[in-house]
Amino acid sequence: MLGRHPVLLPPRLAGLLHQLAEEPLPGSRSLFAQATPGSRLLFPGLVPGKPISTHAMTQKLNRHGISVRAARNSALAALAADLPSPILADLTGMHRHTAIRWVTYARRDWAEYLAARTEDQQEGRR
């Protein structure tokens, strides 16, 4: 589960994540996680019951050579290539103008999609 949403993972990865959640790494804040009732966090933060902050996770990933910004931008570009800007904005929570810029970067024209949607809606009203 990612929040309240189920996530389908390859069996081997799911097993590793389950093992990591059950047996935290040495030196982790597992005592905080154990003191908090409910679900255990895979990446606990400094505050008991709260996940690691975005900033702290970014720093950890950067130390291991994983560029968070590049991965984020690649993911957004891929989404923008496949989704119209209103859907991209709603899905990611970004402002509609920001979504329009990302779709422009991806160089997609959604005029045909929007015309087809309008036509479908008009047919549905008849």
N, C-alpha and C positions, 0 to 999 in steps of 0.2 A: 504494500500500500504506500502510496505517495500522498500524504495527507489523508483525504477520504477517498482517493481514487486508486483503484487496483491497477497495477502495472505488470504487464506480461514480460517476463525476463527469460532468457535461455536458462535451462535447468542448472547448468554448471555455475553461472553467475549468481542465480538465486541461492544456490547452496552456499557459495562463498559469502554473500551478504548476510544470510541467515546466521552463519557461523560467526561473522564479525559482530553481529548484533548480540549474540549470546555470550561471546567471550571477547570483551573489549581489549584493545591493545594495552600492554603494560604502560603504566604512567598516564593512562587516560583518566578522566574524571568519572570513573564508573561508580564511585561512592555516591555522587550526586544523583546519578541516574537510578541507583538502587533505592535511594531515599524518597524518590518521587513515585507515587502510585500511578498506575496506568501503563500505557505503552512505553517501551524503552526507545530512546532515540539512537539512531545509527551514528549520528554526529552530534553528541551533546555539547552544549555551550557552557559558558562560565556560570550562568544562572541556572539553578536546578529546574529541570522540567522544560527548559527552552533549548532549541537547536542552536548550533554554532552560527555566528553572525555571517552575513555575506562577505564582509570584509576579511574576517579571520579565515574563512574557507578559501577565499581568493588568494590570500597570502600563502596558505599551505600548498595549494595547487601550484602557484608560481614557483615556490621553492623546489618543487619536483619537476620543473620544466614544462608544466601544462599552462599554456597561455589562455586564461579565461576569456579575455577580450576577443581574441581571435576565434575561439570556439563559439562564443556568443554571437559575434557578427556573422560567422558562417551559418549558424543555425537560423538567424533572422533573415539572411539573404535567401536561404532555401525556402523558408516559409513564405517570404514575400514573392518568390517566383511562383508559388503554388496557390496563393490566396489573394483575394481582392482586399484592398486596404481596410474596408469596414470590418471584415472578419478578422484580419490580422490585428487590428486595434482591440477588438473585443476579446480575442483569444489571449493576447499578451498583456492587456491592460495598459498599453501605450496610448498616447494621445493620437487622435485621428490624423493630425498633420504629420506626425512622426511616421505613422504607418504609410501615409501617402509617399513620403520621401523614400522609405525602404522599398516600396513597390516600384517607384521610379528607378531606384538603383538597380533593381532586378530586371528592369526593362520589360515589363509585362503590360499588355493592354487588355483591360477587362471589359471593354465596351460590348463585345459579343456575349459575354457571360451575363452582364446586367440586362441586356436586351432580351435574352432568353428567359431570365427570371421574371422580368416584367410581363412577357408574353404568357408564361406559365401562370402567373398570378391573375392575369386578366381572364384566361381560360377557366380558371378555377372559380371565378365569380359568376360565370355564365351558367 
